[in-house]
Amino acid sequence: MDVTVVGAGVIGLTTALVLEERGHRVRLVAAATGDAITSSVAGAVWFPYRVGPPARVAAWAARTRAWLEAIARAEPHAGVDVLVGYEITHGDDRPWWAAAVEVTRAPAPVAGAPPAWRFAAPRAQPSLFLPFLAARLRAPIEQRVVVELAREAGDVVVNCAGLGARSLAGDHALVALFGQVAIAAPGGADLGVTITDDRDPDAIFYVIPRRGELVLGGCSRPHPPDAAPRVEPELTARIVAQARALGVLVGDVRAERVGLRPFRTEVRLERDGRIVHNYGHGGAGFTLCRGCAEEVVALVEG
C-alpha cells in the first residue's frame, strides 16, 4: 500500500518506520526537520506526562517502553539509555500510568527529598535518536509545507503533524503548551537517575540526564499556537533553584531551549476515510511513539 506520512518528529518518523517494516511504500513529508522541530527540544525520557486517554496511553506507553529498552541493549549508538526514574508526588496512590509497569515506593533519590515512585525509564537523546530513526527509513524526507491532507498522494495519508494538525485537521481542541529547558553541565548529579517532581502543577520540575549533560525543566502552560516561543531567563533561574533546593548537584547552564508541545486532552488516533490521524501527544511523544505507530498500521491495514 502507498502511504504518505505528514510530519517528521518522533511520532512521524516512528510511524513511517513501522509502516515500512510492515512492507508498505512510504512517502514522508514535513515542513521542518532537525533542530527546527519540537522533538529536538524534548527531554525525551519515558514518562506518560499529561496525556490521555489513560487506558490507551498505558498500552501505547508499555509497547514503546519495550521497544526502547530493546534498542538500548542492541544499538547503543541510537542514544537510548535506561535510567532509574523517580516521580515525587503527593500521597501514596500508585501512578495512573503504571498498569503495565513495575513501580515501587522508594526512599528519596537525593538527600532531603521526599519518598518517590521508582521505575526503569528509557531515555532517548534526540540529537542521536532522531537521526537514527531517519537513517533506518528507505523514504527520504521531502521538506515542504502541506496545506491540505486530502491533496497528498497515496492510498492512505497519516497525519503526524504535531501542532500543525490544528490547521490541517481543523482541530481547535489541539492547543500549544509552552515548554522551556535549561541544558546544564553534569556537576555532581548522577547521570543514571532522572527525577520528576510534579507536586506543584504550576512549578513542575524534572532533571533528565543525557550523555554528558543534564536537561532541567520545566514548564507547561498555554501559549498562542502561531506565536514563536521565547526564552524566559527568570524561568531558567527558577528551574535551577528548584534543582538545588531538591539536592540535585547541577553544573553551569550551557544553553536554554524552548518549544511548543502539541497538547490534546486525548491523543487523536483514528481513521477518517483515507486519512489516519495520529497527533496530540503533548510532552509524551517519545513515550508513546511506537505503540501509536503500531495502532496506525492496524488502521491502515484494516
C-alpha positions as CSV (number, residue, x, y, z in Angstrom):
1,M,0.0,0.0,0.0
2,D,1.2,3.6,-0.7
3,V,1.2,5.7,2.4
4,T,2.1,9.3,2.9
5,V,3.1,10.3,6.4
6,V,3.0,14.1,7.2
7,G,5.4,15.2,10.0
8,A,9.0,14.2,10.8
9,G,9.1,14.5,14.6
10,V,9.5,11.4,16.7
11,I,5.8,10.4,16.0
12,G,6.1,10.8,12.2
13,L,9.5,9.1,12.0
14,T,8.4,6.1,14.1
15,T,5.1,5.8,12.2
16,A,6.9,5.8,8.9
17,L,9.4,3.2,10.1
18,V,6.8,0.8,11.4
19,L,4.8,1.1,8.1
20,E,8.0,0.3,6.2
21,E,8.7,-2.6,8.4
22,R,5.2,-4.0,7.5
23,G,6.0,-3.7,3.8
24,H,4.2,-0.5,2.9
25,R,5.6,2.1,0.5
26,V,6.0,5.3,2.4
27,R,6.5,8.9,1.5
28,L,7.5,11.2,4.4
29,V,6.6,14.9,4.1
30,A,7.4,17.6,6.7
31,A,7.6,21.3,6.9
32,A,10.6,21.1,9.2
33,T,13.3,18.7,10.3
34,G,16.3,18.5,12.7
35,D,16.7,21.3,15.3
36,A,13.6,23.1,14.0
37,I,11.1,20.5,15.3
38,T,9.7,20.2,18.8
39,S,11.0,16.7,19.2
40,S,14.6,18.0,19.2
41,V,13.9,20.1,22.3
42,A,12.3,17.3,24.3
43,G,13.8,15.8,27.4
44,A,12.7,12.5,25.7
45,V,12.5,10.3,28.8
46,W,9.9,7.6,29.1
47,F,7.2,9.2,31.3
48,P,3.4,9.5,30.4
49,Y,3.1,13.1,31.4
50,R,-0.2,15.0,30.9
51,V,-1.7,12.8,28.2
52,G,-4.8,10.7,27.7
53,P,-7.0,8.7,27.5
54,P,-5.4,6.7,30.4
55,A,-6.1,3.1,29.3
56,R,-4.9,3.6,25.7
57,V,-1.9,5.6,26.9
58,A,-0.9,2.9,29.3
59,A,-0.9,0.3,26.5
60,W,0.9,2.6,24.0
61,A,3.5,3.5,26.6
62,A,4.2,-0.1,27.6
63,R,4.8,-1.1,24.0
64,T,7.1,1.9,23.4
65,R,9.0,1.2,26.5
66,A,9.7,-2.4,25.5
67,W,10.9,-1.2,22.1
68,L,13.2,1.5,23.6
69,E,14.7,-1.0,26.0
70,A,15.5,-3.4,23.2
71,I,17.2,-0.6,21.2
72,A,19.2,0.4,24.3
73,R,20.5,-3.2,24.6
74,A,21.2,-3.8,20.9
75,E,22.2,-0.4,19.4
76,P,23.9,1.9,21.8
77,H,24.7,4.4,19.0
78,A,21.0,5.2,18.9
79,G,21.3,7.3,22.0
80,V,18.9,5.3,24.2
81,D,19.8,4.5,27.8
82,V,17.7,3.0,30.5
83,L,17.8,5.3,33.6
84,V,16.4,4.9,37.1
85,G,13.3,7.1,37.2
86,Y,11.7,8.7,40.3
87,E,8.4,10.5,40.4
88,I,7.7,12.6,43.5
89,T,4.0,13.0,44.1
90,H,1.6,13.9,46.9
91,G,0.3,10.8,48.7
92,D,0.9,7.1,48.2
93,D,-1.5,6.4,45.3
94,R,0.0,4.3,42.6
95,P,0.7,6.3,39.4
96,W,-2.2,6.0,36.9
97,W,0.2,5.1,34.1
98,A,1.7,2.1,35.9
99,A,-0.8,-0.5,34.9
100,A,1.8,-2.4,32.8
101,V,5.0,-1.1,34.5
102,E,6.8,-2.3,37.7
103,V,7.0,0.6,40.1
104,T,8.0,0.6,43.8
105,R,7.8,3.1,46.6
106,A,11.4,4.1,47.3
107,P,13.5,6.5,49.5
108,A,14.4,9.9,48.2
109,P,16.9,9.7,45.3
110,V,18.7,12.8,46.7
111,A,19.2,14.0,50.2
112,G,16.3,15.9,51.6
113,A,13.7,14.9,49.0
114,P,10.6,13.0,50.0
115,P,9.9,9.4,49.0
116,A,9.1,8.7,45.4
117,W,7.9,6.1,42.9
118,R,10.8,4.3,41.3
119,F,10.8,2.7,37.9
120,A,13.0,1.9,34.9
121,A,12.9,4.9,32.5
122,P,14.4,4.6,29.0
123,R,15.7,8.0,27.7
124,A,16.4,8.8,24.1
125,Q,18.9,11.6,23.3
126,P,17.1,13.4,20.4
127,S,20.4,14.5,18.7
128,L,21.2,10.8,18.3
129,F,17.8,9.1,18.2
130,L,16.0,11.2,15.6
131,P,18.9,10.7,13.0
132,F,18.9,7.0,14.0
133,L,15.3,6.7,13.1
134,A,15.7,8.7,9.9
135,A,18.6,6.6,8.8
136,R,16.6,3.4,9.1
137,L,14.0,4.7,6.6
138,R,14.0,3.9,3.0
139,A,12.0,7.0,2.3
140,P,13.9,10.3,2.3
141,I,12.2,13.3,4.0
142,E,10.5,15.6,1.5
143,Q,10.7,19.0,3.1
144,R,7.7,21.2,2.2
145,V,4.6,22.7,3.8
146,V,1.5,20.6,3.5
147,V,-1.6,22.7,3.1
148,E,-4.3,20.1,2.7
149,L,-4.2,16.4,3.7
150,A,-6.7,15.3,1.1
151,R,-4.4,16.6,-1.7
152,E,-1.5,14.3,-0.7
153,A,-0.8,11.2,-2.7
154,G,-1.2,7.7,-1.5
155,D,-3.9,5.1,-0.6
156,V,-3.7,6.5,2.9
157,V,-2.4,9.7,4.4
158,V,-1.2,9.7,8.1
159,N,-1.4,13.0,9.9
160,C,1.5,13.2,12.4
161,A,1.9,16.9,12.0
162,G,2.0,17.7,15.7
163,L,0.9,21.3,16.3
164,G,0.4,21.7,12.6
165,A,-2.5,19.3,12.8
166,R,-4.5,22.2,14.4
167,S,-5.0,23.8,11.0
168,L,-4.6,20.7,8.8
169,A,-7.4,18.9,10.7
170,G,-9.3,22.0,11.8
171,D,-9.0,20.8,15.4
172,H,-9.1,23.6,17.9
173,A,-9.1,21.0,20.7
174,L,-5.3,20.8,19.9
175,V,-3.5,23.6,21.8
176,A,0.1,24.7,22.3
177,L,1.8,24.3,25.6
178,F,4.9,26.3,26.2
179,G,8.0,24.4,27.5
180,Q,11.4,25.6,28.4
181,V,14.5,23.7,29.4
182,A,18.0,24.5,30.6
183,I,20.9,22.4,29.4
184,A,23.5,22.2,32.2
185,A,26.8,20.6,32.9
186,P,26.5,17.4,34.9
187,G,28.1,18.9,38.0
188,G,27.8,16.2,40.7
189,A,24.5,14.8,39.5
190,D,24.0,11.1,39.0
191,L,23.7,10.6,35.2
192,G,21.8,7.3,35.7
193,V,18.9,8.9,37.6
194,T,16.0,11.0,36.3
195,I,13.7,12.8,38.7
196,T,10.2,14.4,38.2
197,D,8.6,16.4,40.9
198,D,5.1,17.3,39.9
199,R,3.6,18.1,43.3
200,D,3.1,21.7,42.2
201,P,1.5,21.7,38.7
202,D,2.4,25.4,38.3
203,A,6.0,24.8,39.0
204,I,6.9,21.3,37.8
205,F,10.5,20.2,37.9
206,Y,12.5,17.5,36.2
207,V,16.1,16.6,35.6
208,I,16.9,14.2,32.7
209,P,20.5,13.2,32.2
210,R,21.9,12.8,28.7
211,R,25.3,11.6,27.8
212,G,27.5,14.4,29.2
213,E,24.8,16.9,30.1
214,L,21.6,17.5,32.1
215,V,18.2,18.7,30.8
216,L,16.4,20.7,33.5
217,G,12.8,21.7,33.3
218,G,10.1,22.6,33.4
219,C,7.1,24.5,32.4
220,S,3.8,23.6,30.7
221,R,1.4,26.5,30.1
222,P,-0.9,27.6,27.3
223,H,0.7,29.6,24.5
224,P,-0.6,31.2,21.3
225,P,-0.1,28.4,18.7
226,D,1.1,30.8,16.0
227,A,3.5,32.9,18.1
228,A,7.1,31.9,18.3
229,P,8.2,30.9,21.9
230,R,10.9,32.9,23.6
231,V,13.4,32.1,26.3
232,E,12.5,33.5,29.7
233,P,15.6,33.9,31.8
234,E,13.6,34.1,35.0
235,L,12.1,30.7,34.3
236,T,15.6,29.2,34.0
237,A,16.6,30.8,37.3
238,R,13.5,29.2,39.0
239,I,14.3,25.8,37.5
240,V,17.9,25.8,38.6
241,A,16.9,27.0,42.1
242,Q,14.5,24.1,42.3
243,A,17.2,21.6,41.3
244,R,19.5,22.9,44.0
245,A,16.7,23.0,46.6
246,L,15.9,19.4,45.9
247,G,19.6,18.5,46.3
248,V,20.5,17.9,42.6
249,L,24.1,19.0,42.1
250,V,23.8,20.6,38.7
251,G,26.7,22.4,36.9
252,D,26.7,25.6,34.9
253,V,23.9,26.3,32.5
254,R,25.2,25.9,28.9
255,A,22.0,26.7,26.9
256,E,18.3,27.4,27.1
257,R,15.8,26.0,24.7
258,V,12.0,26.5,24.2
259,G,9.3,24.7,22.3
260,L,5.6,24.2,22.0
261,R,4.0,20.9,22.9
262,P,1.0,19.8,20.8
263,F,-1.5,19.0,23.6
264,R,-4.9,17.5,23.4
265,T,-6.8,16.1,26.4
266,E,-6.9,12.8,24.4
267,V,-4.5,11.8,21.7
268,R,-6.3,11.7,18.4
269,L,-5.6,8.3,16.8
270,E,-8.3,7.3,14.4
271,R,-9.2,6.8,10.8
272,D,-11.4,9.2,8.8
273,G,-11.7,7.9,5.2
274,R,-8.2,7.8,3.7
275,I,-6.8,10.0,6.5
276,V,-5.4,8.5,9.7
277,H,-4.8,11.0,12.4
278,N,-2.0,10.5,15.0
279,Y,-1.4,13.7,16.9
280,G,-1.9,15.4,20.2
281,H,0.7,13.6,22.3
282,G,1.7,16.7,24.3
283,G,5.0,16.0,26.1
284,A,4.8,12.3,25.7
285,G,5.8,11.7,22.1
286,F,8.9,9.7,22.9
287,T,6.8,7.7,25.4
288,L,4.0,6.7,23.0
289,C,5.6,6.7,19.6
290,R,6.0,3.0,18.9
291,G,2.7,2.0,20.5
292,C,0.8,4.6,18.5
293,A,2.6,3.7,15.3
294,E,1.6,0.1,15.6
295,E,-2.0,1.1,16.0
296,V,-1.7,3.3,12.9
297,V,-0.6,0.2,11.0
298,A,-3.7,-1.6,12.2
299,L,-5.9,1.2,11.0
300,V,-4.1,1.4,7.6
301,E,-4.4,-2.3,7.1
302,G,-7.9,-2.6,8.5
